[in-house]
Amino acid sequence: QVQLVESGGGLVQPGGSLRLSCAASGSIFSINAMGWHRQGPGKQRELVATITSDDNTDYADSVKGRFTISRDNAKNTVYLQMNSLKPEDTAVYYCSYKRWYGVRWGTDYWGQGTQVTVSS
């Protein structure tokens, strides 16, 4: 089992910045991927950014150039630096973790979510 605890959400004005953190604990394997997804009001959950244990990253087109995902493998923690925030970034942000089994990825584990609200 893997537990994920997010922090860093809140209310920010358009154009502002926030940094989300997610700490993983439990059965963490060295080859893995962690990421951030979000679900806005009335919308489906969507991928924001992912990063593998060897630092390969992927971003949704809507956040490229504004958001940066990073990780500290020693702390099993992933971060999401969000700059130039827009009202449409308002959502609950969820952290995820999955393990690499050599031929396939395992099941996603999810955090409880942290609310990000972008409003003036």
Salt bridges, closest charged atoms under 4 A:
GLU46 OE2 - ARG38 NE 2.73
ASP61 OD1 - LYS64 NZ 3.13
ASP89 OD1 - ARG38 NH1 2.93
ASP89 OD2 - ARG66 NH1 2.74
